[in-house]
Amino acid sequence: MKWNKNVVAATLKNEVYTGKVIFNKINSRTDRARPREEWIITQSHDRIIEEDIFMSVQRIFAEHLPAEGGGSPHSNFVFTGLLKCGKCGMMMRTENGTGRNKRYYYYNCSTAQKGAGCESRCLPAPELDQWLIDVILDKILTRDRLVETIGELHELTSQWVKDRARRRKELVARLRDAEERLKKIFDVLELHGRHAPNMADLTIRLRELKHQRNDLDLQLVAFEEEQMPEVSIDEDDVQEMASLLRDIVTTTADEKKLRLFFSSFIDQIVVSDTELRIEYKADKLVNRAGFDTVRTKAGWLPDQGSNLGPAD
């Protein structure tokens, strides 16, 4: 492996060098990262870097992270960092050009900006921002959609209970299998002692099974500590919630704060030739499919006319 800045950065962020092994980082049901307070952290080996030095390095990294919510922290447009090109899958970034003695700003595919082969599509940023805000207000932040959300969360809670019994049974079965395999190796060692056949292979397998059993033990501990998801919002409060969310959008003039708000539940907005697909987190604002598609037959984009100027 050759050392480069990416390898060095990854090494500096790896907590294993402080002597720790971490379990339970990913929620296997949702395939998403768990918050750190839910991790299982064990001191398993000698450290080669002191804890205080490691944490100091992490603080330096944190100070150089971009603003939360994606996109450039200096962008004056709401959906910077959320728009993706439907053709190549890369981010759409802002660019600017001039025309009629005025500067115009656009969203464009970052691949096309680099001249790397994707189609250039200059979408006026202010007009697209306002149009998307109106769509989100009309199609997502509504009382009916929030009612569907609550219903979906109730269903997920019920399904969680059913899945939990199945997952526990599978975990216990794997643990018992590992313990049974360990017992067989111990029986061989007890019978033959250091003259046991394939002693070197048995030692390696014994070490592997012990590690597997310990890992399963930790998984079972974490499993037993899982809390059933709760839905405490009553449908009577939905209208008030919908009004509150819409007030946040309609009264906030700061684009950066709006971007942070939208990115709290929107994963991405995929832009293709005929539609925009708004994908948002299933545990926040969700419908049955997990996304809304906005058809563009009538042409959602305002007439560009002579707005298109040469990109800087």
N, C-alpha and C positions, 0 to 999 in steps of 0.2 A: 504494500500500500504506500502510495506516494503522499507526502505531507503537502497540504495546500491550506488556504485560509478556511475552506469549508470543513475540512477534517479537523483542523485546530479548534474551530468554533464548536463543532459537535462534541469534541473531547472535553472542552471546558464546561459544557452544559451537562455532562454525564455524571450523575450522582453516584454511580458505581465506584468512582475513584475515591469517594469518602468512606468506603467500606460498607455500603448499604446495598441491599437488594429490595426492589419495590414490586409488590404484587397489587392486583385489583385496580390498576390504572384505567382499564377500559371496561365499560359496561358491556358484557357479552350480548345482552338482549338488544341494546340500541346501537352497539358498535361505536359509542361515543366516549370521549375521555371523561373520567369521573373527576370531581373536584379533589384537590390534594388532601383535604381532611378525611376523605374516604379511602385513601390509599393505605395499604399495609406495608410498613417500612421496617425491615429487620437489619440489624448490624450483623453481617455474615462473614466478613473477612477484614484483614488489616487495611487501613486506609493509606493512601499515598499522598493525600492532600488534606489539610486540616479543614474542619467544618467552617470556621470563620473566614478562611481565605476563599473557600468555594462560594459562600454566600455573598462575599464582597464582589466576586466576579459576576454572580447572577444579577446583583444590583446594577452593575455597570451595563450589562446587556439590557436590562429593563429600561434604563434611562435612554437607550437608543432605539427602542421599539417605536414603530409608527403609532399614531393615535388609534385607540380602540375603535372597532367598527369597520376597519378596512379602508383602503384608499389612502391617498396622500393627506396628511394632517393639515396641509395648507390649501386643499381644494375648496373652492367656493360653491361646489355643486353637490346636490344632495345624494345622488346615487353613485358617486365615485367609489369604486371598489366593490360594487354589487353587480354591475353589468358585465355579462360575458357574451362573447361572440358565439352565435349558434352554429357557425361553420367550423371553426378551429378550436373552440373551447377556451380561448385565451381571454384575458380581461380586456374590457374596453376602457380606454383612457382618454382624458381630455386633451384637446389640441386647439389651437386658435389660428384664425386667419383674418385678413382685412378685405373689406369691400365697401364701396361707397363711403369712404372716410370713416368707417366704423370697424371696431374689432369684434369678431364673432367667435364663439366658443362651441366646440363640438365634442361629442363622444365618438371615438373611432376605435376599431379593432387594433390592439397593440401589435399584432402580427403584421397587419397591413402598414402600420406606421413605420415598421422596420423594413418594409419592402420584402418580407419573407414569404409572400405568396398568397395570403388571404385577400379577400375582396375589401376594398376600402368603402366604408359607409359613414359619411359625416352626418351625424344626427345632432341638430341644434340642442345644446345642453340645457339652456334655460327652459325652452319649450317642452323638451322631453321630461325634465324634472317636474314641471307643473302638471303635465298630462298624467304621469305616473302617480303623483300624489292624489290627483282626483280619482284615478282608478282604484287605488288602495282604499281611499275613503268610501267609494261606492261599492266595492266588491269584497273587501276584507274586514274593515273596521266597522261592521254593521251589527245590529242586534241579532239578526237571523244567523249570521255566520258565527257569532259568539255562542249562540244557543247550540249550534252544531258542534262547536268546539267542546262545550261542556259535556254534551252527549257522548262525544268521542272519548273524552277523558274518563267518563264513567265506565265505558266499555273496556278501555285499557286497564282500568283498575281490576275489573272482573277477570279479564284475561290474565293479569299478573298473578292472581291467586291460583289459577289453574296451572299456569306455567311453572310456578314455584314448586309445586309438588313434584312435577315431572323432572325439573332440574335438580332437585334435592335427591331424588331417587337415582338419577344418573351419576351424580357426584359421589354418593355413598357407594354405589356399585363399583366405581373406578377405584375408590379408596380400599374397599375390601379385596379387590383383585390384586392391587399392589401389595397389600399385607399378606395375601395368600402366597404370592410369588416370593416374597421375602422369607416366609416361613419354610418354603421348600428349600431355599438356599441354605438357611440355618440348619435344616435337618441334615443336608448333605455335609455341611461343615462339622456338625456335631458327630456324625457317623464316621467320617474319614479324617477329620482334623486337617493338619497341614499337608496330608497326603491325598487330599481330595483331588479327583481328576479335573484338569483344566483350571487349576487354582487361580491363575492370573485372570482368566475370563470371568470366573465366579466373583472375584474381588471387584472387577470393573462393574459387573452387573449388579452386585450388591450396593455399590455406591450410587448407581443410577436409580435403583428402586428406592433407596432411602431418600434421595432428593425428590423423587416423584411423590412419595408418600408425604413428605413434609410440605411440599407444594399443595397437595390435595387437602392436607390438614388446614393450611392457611386459607385456602379457597372455601372450605366448609365453615370456618370461623367467620369469614367475611359474608358468606351466604346467610348465616344465622342472624347476622346483624343488619341485614337489609330491612328497610322500612317499607311497608306497603304504601304506594302513592295514594295521597288523599286529595279529594276534590271537595273543597270547602265553599265553593262559590255557588250560591243559590241562583236559580234562573230569575228570581225577582230582582236580583242586583245587576242583571245583564245590561239593561238599558242605561243604568248609571255608568257602568263600565264602558259601554260603547261611547257614551257622550264624553267621558273623561279622555279616552284615547283620541277621539276626533278633536277635542279641544287642544290636546298636546300638538297635534299636527297643524291645526288652523291658526294657532296663536303663537307658534314658535317661528321667529324670523331668522334665527341662527341656523345656517345650512349645516354646520358641523354637528349641532345638537340634533337636528332632524336626521342626519345620516346615522348618528349613534342610535337614535330611537328605532329607525327602520331596520338597522342591522341587528337589533336585538331579537328580531323574529324572522327576518328575511335572510335566507341562505344565499340566494343569487337570483338575478333576473337575466334570463337567456334571451338574446335578441336574434331572431331569424328574419328571413325575407317577408314572411306572412304573419308572424305572431310574436308576441312577447310572453314568456312563461315566467310567472312569479312563483318561486319556490320558497317556502317558509317552514320553520321548525314545527314538527308535529306536536310538540308539547307546549306550544305557545298559541298559535293561531292556525288551525288546520281544518281542512275539509276531508272528505273521504279519500280523495286521490292524493292529498298532500301538496297539491299545487293548483293554481289557477292559470288558465291560458287566456290571453287577451287577443282575440282575432283582429286582424288589421285590414280586412277587405275594404272598408271605407276609407282607409288611409288615416292613421292616427297622427301622422307627422304633419305639422303645419307646412304650408307651401314654402319650400326653401327659396325659390326664386333666385335672386342675385345674392342671397346670403352667403352662398358658397364662395369663398375666396381662397386664395392660395394658402396652404398650411405653412405656418412658421416652422 
